[in-house]
């Protein structure tokens, strides 16, 4: 058992791992090397060869599929000068794995290195016969024949290779071979076979460039034309062919031919694969075209972009707007109409208005184009009919379309059709806009009875619409001077159980009575309004009314009798002030007694009262109101979550009114009595203590609710 180390302190002499490794390497024994053996006679040489052959044979017997073992064996035999044995090793290796083209290459290089040309040619023939798809074997074979200046044999090898229809590099190698020996006709024949084997744009372009170098323009043009007819529209490289063809014609100064080629290519190739062709076309037009042709080229490019984008996403209506705007700049009516028809055919899949808002503007633009630009009224009317039929069958509706259709009929002097459209709109898709516009039209025509009927329909559809009630009353008062009818309309309006904006309706009714100088009715309205709501603004408005308008009639009468009757005017002014002050006092009593939690509103009321008393001048009681003003203090209160967990504190402003401060001494007396009783009885459970404690807590809670601690 190993002994435990008692002293775990670090040693005085430290040593690193690098130092240990360095010392171990320095003390390592030298490598044991085999001694050099010198062969001095043929017997030793034979014995050495026999031993090496036995080692190689044992090696290939163990690793028969290892080509490196065969290669080392054959190279060793070659180094010994025994070529027959070396050739035998290569043949044995090929018997094991003849598909390994590296063995064929090394075998042929062995024959070529030792100048056995016939043997090498025999090896190459066998290799390309067994492995015709290995291009390296063909290239090496042809390279050997070219080194030997045997051009005919090299051409024969190329012909054998071309029968297997190799890839592009094989054909190009053959063509370069013929051109190296200035065999232009043979190279042209090879090109013909090449484009027949590989009918791709790059092959035709190479062939055409060859003919251009030869100076044969007619043949080059024929090659491009044949390629354009042969290639399909789905070929991804067709764009390169048309670009090369057009640039060739441009170099030949055939500008019109080049322009026709660009346009022909743009018509055939899909938009997404013709970006380079478009840019080349625009550059070409900038160099050779006039302003109109340049614009046409730009329009073509943008048109193809829009076609591709709307094909991918036909429900993107902003793309349709841009596309239509482009075609409208060109001005072809038939194309524009077809485009509008295609656009409006993409109906939103869901019947939700947020999907239809952009779509409906396609119809609006279409209608405006037909009416204003094309000025085809019959077609415009038919489009209106289709659009109204579409939106009437859906859950979504647009008042703008109904109103546009009615206004169009009015412009055509067909009032009956306009009324019919608006009537259908009210029956099928009632909206505020439709009622307002219909009433406006009838009012302009002077049909008051129709306006009243429309207002009745309006109230049947939306009885809570205060705007409609106010406008109806204004119609009766301002336009027809029917005061009693207007008052009856207001009475019907405020009698409705629900209203969307009752404050506006009551204000309009009060202003109506004030304009008629019916001040008693106005006071009655204010009292009726206070029965419904005790809002701060109602109290303030009522008080201002009493201060400003209460006795205006009496003032006018007194001026007629005597302008210098100061005692009478002073009495009237005091009466207005008393009425105004009475309203403020009622409001203050209400907020103090019935709504003590509305401290901020009570403070605002007192501020308004103070301002009003200040405006009275010497007759005002500013000091009395100032005594009632509260003291504004900042406090903190706990913030809790929905689960009742405290999460912090927030600051808020509280108001302490003078009448609340008077209640604080009673609280202090209760608190002192509670503490004295508790100290005296030492928590013995006396019922009197519990009663006193409950009274103190109730008083504290009440004052806390009032905002004072």
Secondary structure, DSSP 8 states (H G I E B T S, - for coil): -----S--S--SS---HHHHHHHHHHTS------------SHHHHHHHHHHHHHHHHHHHHH-TT-HHHHHHHHHHHHHTT-HHHHHHHHHHHHHH-TT-HHHHHHHHHHHHHTT-HHHHHHHHHHHHHH-TT-HHHHHHHHHHHHHTT-HHHHHHHHHHHHTT---HHHHHHHHHHHHHTT-HHHHHHHHHHHHHHS--HHHHHHHHHHHHHTT-HHHHHHHHHHHHHHS-TT-TTHHHHHHHHHHHHHHTT-HHHHHHHHHHHHHHS-GGG-HHHHHHHHHHHHHH--HHHHHHHHHHHHHHHHHHHHHH-TT-HHHHHHHHHHHHHHT-HHHHHHHHHHHHTS--SS--HHHHHHHHHHHHHHHHIIIIIS--HHHHHHHHHHHHHHHHTSS---HHHHHHHHHHHHHTT-HHHHHHHHHHHHHHS--HHHHHHHHHHHHHHT-HHHHHHHHHHHHHH-TT-HHHHHHHHHIIIIIT--HHHHHHHHHHHHTSS--S-HHHHHHHHHHHHHHTT-HHHHHHHHHHHHHH---HHHHHHHHHHHHHTTTHHHHHHHHHH-TT-HHHHHHHHHHHHHHHHHHHHHHHHHHHHT-TT-HHHHHHHHHHHHHHHHHTGGG--HHHHHTT--EEEEEEEEEE-TTS-EEEEEEEEEEE-HHHHTTHHHHHHHHHHHHHHHHHHTS---HHHHHHHHHHHHHHHHHHHTT--
